[in-house]
Every structure is written in C-alpha cells, then in structure tokens.
Amino acid sequence: MKEIEKEFQVTPELSAAKMGSGQLEVLATPALIAMMENTAQDLLNGVLEAGQSSVGTQIQCNHLIASAIGSSIIVKARLIKEDQRFYSFELEAFDGENMIAKGSHQRAIINVEKFMAHL
C-alpha cells in the first residue's frame, strides 16, 4: 500500500491555549488532527483528476502524549483501503522516538464544482 511521511513544526499558534481546546502551551489535539488529515490528503493528490479534490469524512485519533512548542512532529499515513471514491488510512504521529498519536481516517474524492454548488 502507499505511504507518506510529513514533518510539521509545533508553533505557538498550534497550542491548546491559543486554539481554545485547553489551557496549556502544548500541541493542541485539533492541530494534531489537522496535521494527520493534511498528510493523508497529500497521499491522495497523486490520484486526483482535474476538477477533483478530497474531503475528510471520518477521523479517529488517540492523542497519547503531549508535545512541547518547538517540537518537530512526523506524521505517517498509510493507505489501507480503496472503495470506489472512499480511501481509508492508518495514521501515526511521532515526536522524536515517541509515538504521540495513532488513528484512522477516511477521505472521499469529490467533484469540486458539484460539491461547492450544494453549499
């Protein structure tokens, strides 16, 4: 199956305190989830045709360990299933040697014009 790995920096703007998901100056869970979704999305970019994009439809994340501001986070996404226009991924995130999160994610391929017309 296809895999991708991306690196992200934990900036002060990504803290739980700044994002409103907590009070501490540590990587916010919503920011971590965005990193994970972004990595899965990038894995799909190679299969998209003109006029297509992908949207997240499901995500499950176990945020296991806190990460400090200034940390470098490595996110790994592995494509585990293709079902017509739906793609499923296993996700892992690391701060150095420590796994800080694991989860799963599903994305759907959409026609951008039709999708936006429904809004």
Contact map, one row per residue, 1 for C-alpha under 8 A:
11100000000000000000000000000000000000000000000000000000000000000000000000000111000000000000000000000000000000000000000
11110000000000000000000000000000000000000010000000000000000000000000000000000111000000000000000000000000000000000000000
11111000000000000000000000000000000000000010000000000000000000000000000000011110000000000000000000000000000000000000000
01111100000000000000000000000000000000110110000000000000000000000000000000011100000000000000000000000000000000000000000
00111110000000000000000000000000000000100000000000000000000000000000000001111000000000000000000000000000000000000000000
00011111000000000000000000000000000000100000000000000000000000000000000001110000000000000000000000000000000000000000000
00001111100000000000000000000000000000000000000000000000000000000000000111100000000000000000000000000000000000000000000
00000111110000000000000000000000001000000000000000000000000000000000000111100000000000000000000000000000000000000000000
00000011111000000000000000000000000000000000000000000000000000000000011110000000000000000000000000000000000000000000000
00000001111101100000000000100000000000000000000000000000000000000011111110000000000000000000000000000000000000000000000
00000000111111100000000000000000000000000000000000000000000000000000110000000000000000000000000000000000000000000000000
00000000011111100100000010000000000000000000000000000000000000000000110000000000000000000000000000000000000000000000000
00000000001111100110000000000000000000000000000000000000000000000000000000000000000000000000000000000000000000000000000
00000000011111110110000001110010000000000000000000000000000000000000000000000000000000000000000000000000000000000000000
00000000011111111110000111110010000000000000000000000000000000000000100000000000000000000000000000000000000000000000000
00000000000001111111111111111000000000000000000000000000000000000000000000000000000000000000000000000000000000000000000
00000000000000111111111111010000000000000000000000000000000000000000000000000000000000000000000000000000000000000000000
00000000000111111111100010000000000000000000000000000000000000000000000000000000000000000000000000000000000000000000000
00000000000011111111110000010100000000000000000000000000000000000000000000000000000000000000000000000000000000000000000
00000000000000011111111000000000000000000000000000000000000000000000000000000000000000000000000000000000000000000000000
00000000000000011111111000011100000000000000000000000000000000000000000000000000000000000000000000000000000000000000000
00000000000000011011111100010000000000000000000000000000000000000000000000000000000000000000000000000000000000000000000
00000000000000011001111110000000000000000000000000000000000000000000000000000000000000000000000000000000000000000000000
00000000000000111000011111000000000000000000000000000000000000000000000000000000000000000000000000000000000000000000000
00000000000100111100001111100000000000000000000000000000000000000001100000000000000000000000000000000000000000000000000
00000000000001111000000111110000000000000000000000000000000000000111100000000000000000000000000000000000000000000000000
00000000010001110000000011111011000000000000000000000000000000000111100000000000000000000000000000000000000000000000000
00000000000001111010110001111111000000000000000000000000000000000000000000000000000000000000000000000000000000000000000
00000000000000010000100000111111100000000000000000000000000000100000000000000000000000000000000000000000000000000000000
00000000000000000010100000011111110000000000000000000000000000000000000000000000000000000000000000000000000000000000000
00000000000001100000000000111111111000000000000000000000000000000000000000000000000000000000000000000000000000000000000
00000000000000000000000000111111111100000000000000000000000000000000000000000000000000000000000000000000000000000000000
00000000000000000000000000001111111110000000000000000000000010000000000000000000000000000000000000000000000000000000000
00000000000000000000000000000111111111000000000000000000000000000000000000000000000000000000000000000000000000000000000
00000001000000000000000000000011111111100000000000000000000000000000000000100000000000000000000000000000000000000000000
00000000000000000000000000000001111111110000000000000000000000000000000000111000000000000011100000000000000000000000000
00000000000000000000000000000000111111111000000000000001000000000000000000000000000000000000000000000000100000000000000
00000000000000000000000000000000011111111100000000000000000000000000000000000000000000000000000000000000000000000000000
00011100000000000000000000000000001111111110000000000000000000000000000000111000000000000000000000000000000000000000000
00010000000000000000000000000000000111111111000000000000000000000000000000001100000000001000000000000000100000000000000
00000000000000000000000000000000000011111111100000000100000000000000000000000000000000000000000000000000001000000000000
00010000000000000000000000000000000001111111110000000000000000000000000000000000000000000000000000000000000000000000000
01110000000000000000000000000000000000111111110000000000000000000000000000001010000000000000000000000000000000000000000
00000000000000000000000000000000000000011111111100000100000000000000000000000000000000000000000000000000000000000000000
00000000000000000000000000000000000000001111111100001000000000000000000000000000000000000000000000000000000000000000000
00000000000000000000000000000000000000000111111100000000000000000000000000000000000000000000000000000000000000000000000
00000000000000000000000000000000000000000001111110000000000000000000000000000000000000000000000000000000000000000000000
00000000000000000000000000000000000000000001111111011000000000000000000000000000000000000000000000000000000010000000000
00000000000000000000000000000000000000000000001111110000000000000000000000000000000000000000000000000000000000000000000
00000000000000000000000000000000000000000000000111110000000000000000000000000000000000000000000000000000000000000000000
00000000000000000000000000000000000000000000000011111000000000000000000000000000000000000000000000000000000000111000000
00000000000000000000000000000000000000000000000111111100000000000000000000000000000000000000000000000000000011110000000
00000000000000000000000000000000000000000000100100111110000000000000000000000000000000000000000000000000000011110000000
00000000000000000000000000000000000000001001000000011111000000000000000000000000000000000000000000000000001111000000000
00000000000000000000000000000000000000000000000000001111100000000000000000000000000000000000000000000000001111000000000
00000000000000000000000000000000000010000000000000000111111000000000000000000000000000000000000000000000111100000000000
00000000000000000000000000000000000000000000000000000011111000000000000000000000000000000000000000000000111100000000000
00000000000000000000000000000000000000000000000000000001111100000000000000000000000000000000000000000000111000000000000
00000000000000000000000000000000000000000000000000000001111110000000000000000000000000000000000000000011110000000000000
00000000000000000000000000000000000000000000000000000000011111000000000000000000000000000000000000000011100000000000000
00000000000000000000000000000000100000000000000000000000001111100000000000000000000000000000000000001111000000000000000
00000000000000000000000000000000000000000000000000000000000111110000000000000000000000000000000000001110000000000000000
00000000000000000000000000001000000000000000000000000000000011111100000000000000000000000000000000011100000000000000000
00000000000000000000000000000000000000000000000000000000000001111100000000000000000000000000000000111100000000000000000
00000000000000000000000000000000000000000000000000000000000000111110000000000000000000000000000000111000000000000000000
00000000000000000000000001100000000000000000000000000000000000111111000000000000000000000000000000010000000000000000000
00000000010000000000000001100000000000000000000000000000000000001111101000000000000000000000001000010000000000000000000
00000000010000000000000011100000000000000000000000000000000000000111111000000000000000000000000000000000000000000000000
00000000011100100000000011100000000000000000000000000000000000000011111000000000000000000000000000000000000000000000000
00000000111100000000000000000000000000000000000000000000000000000001111100000000000000000000000000000000000000000000000
00000000110000000000000000000000000000000000000000000000000000000011111110000000000000000000001000000000000000000000000
00000011110000000000000000000000000000000000000000000000000000000000011111000000000000000000001100000000000000000000000
00000011110000000000000000000000000000000000000000000000000000000000001111100000000000000000111100000000000000000000000
00001111000000000000000000000000000000000000000000000000000000000000000111110000000000000000111100000000000000000000000
00001111000000000000000000000000001100100000000000000000000000000000000011111000000000000011110000000000000000000000000
00111100000000000000000000000000000100100000000000000000000000000000000001111100000000000011100000000000000000000000000
00111000000000000000000000000000000100110010000000000000000000000000000000111110000000001111000000000000000000000000000
11110000000000000000000000000000000000010000000000000000000000000000000000011111000000001110000000000000000000000000000
11100000000000000000000000000000000000000010000000000000000000000000000000001111110000111100000000000000000000000000000
11000000000000000000000000000000000000000000000000000000000000000000000000000111110000111100000000000000000000000000000
00000000000000000000000000000000000000000000000000000000000000000000000000000011111000111000000000000000000000000000000
00000000000000000000000000000000000000000000000000000000000000000000000000000011111111110000000000000000000000000000000
00000000000000000000000000000000000000000000000000000000000000000000000000000000111111100000000000000000000000000000000
00000000000000000000000000000000000000000000000000000000000000000000000000000000011111000000000000000000000000000000000
00000000000000000000000000000000000000000000000000000000000000000000000000000000011111100000000000000000000111000000000
00000000000000000000000000000000000000000000000000000000000000000000000000000000011111110000000000000000011110000000000
00000000000000000000000000000000000000000000000000000000000000000000000000000011111011111000000000000000011100000000000
00000000000000000000000000000000000000000000000000000000000000000000000000000011110001111100000000000001111000000000000
00000000000000000000000000000000000000010000000000000000000000000000000000001111100000111110000000000001110000000000000
00000000000000000000000000000000000000000000000000000000000000000000000000001111000000011111000000000111100000000000000
00000000000000000000000000000000000100000000000000000000000000000000000000111100000000001111100000000111100000000000000
00000000000000000000000000000000000100000000000000000000000000000000000000111000000000000111110000111110000000000000000
00000000000000000000000000000000000100000000000000000000000000000000000011110000000000000011111000111100000000000000000
00000000000000000000000000000000000000000000000000000000000000000000000011100000000000000001111111111000000000000000000
00000000000000000000000000000000000000000000000000000000000000000010001111000000000000000000111111110000000000000000000
00000000000000000000000000000000000000000000000000000000000000000000000111000000000000000000011111100000000000000000000
00000000000000000000000000000000000000000000000000000000000000000000000000000000000000000000011111100000000000000000000
00000000000000000000000000000000000000000000000000000000000000000000000000000000000000000000011111110000000000000000000
00000000000000000000000000000000000000000000000000000000000000011000000000000000000000000001111111111100000000000000000
00000000000000000000000000000000000000000000000000000000000000111110000000000000000000000001111001111100000000000000000
00000000000000000000000000000000000000000000000000000000000011111000000000000000000000000001110000111110000000000000000
00000000000000000000000000000000000000000000000000000000000011110000000000000000000000000111100000111111000000000000000
00000000000000000000000000000000000000000000000000000000001111000000000000000000000000000111000000001111100000000000000
00000000000000000000000000000000000000000000000000000000001110000000000000000000000000011110000000000111110000000000000
00000000000000000000000000000000000010010000000000000001111100000000000000000000000000011110000000000011111000000000000
00000000000000000000000000000000000000000000000000000001111000000000000000000000000001111000000000000001111100000000000
00000000000000000000000000000000000000001000000000000111110000000000000000000000000001110000000000000000111110000000000
00000000000000000000000000000000000000000000000000000111100000000000000000000000000011100000000000000000011111000000000
00000000000000000000000000000000000000000000000100011110000000000000000000000000000011000000000000000000001111100000000
00000000000000000000000000000000000000000000000000011110000000000000000000000000000010000000000000000000000111110110000
00000000000000000000000000000000000000000000000000111000000000000000000000000000000000000000000000000000000011111110000
00000000000000000000000000000000000000000000000000111000000000000000000000000000000000000000000000000000000001111111000
00000000000000000000000000000000000000000000000000100000000000000000000000000000000000000000000000000000000000111111100
00000000000000000000000000000000000000000000000000000000000000000000000000000000000000000000000000000000000001111111110
00000000000000000000000000000000000000000000000000000000000000000000000000000000000000000000000000000000000001111111111
00000000000000000000000000000000000000000000000000000000000000000000000000000000000000000000000000000000000000011111111
00000000000000000000000000000000000000000000000000000000000000000000000000000000000000000000000000000000000000001111111
00000000000000000000000000000000000000000000000000000000000000000000000000000000000000000000000000000000000000000111111
00000000000000000000000000000000000000000000000000000000000000000000000000000000000000000000000000000000000000000011111
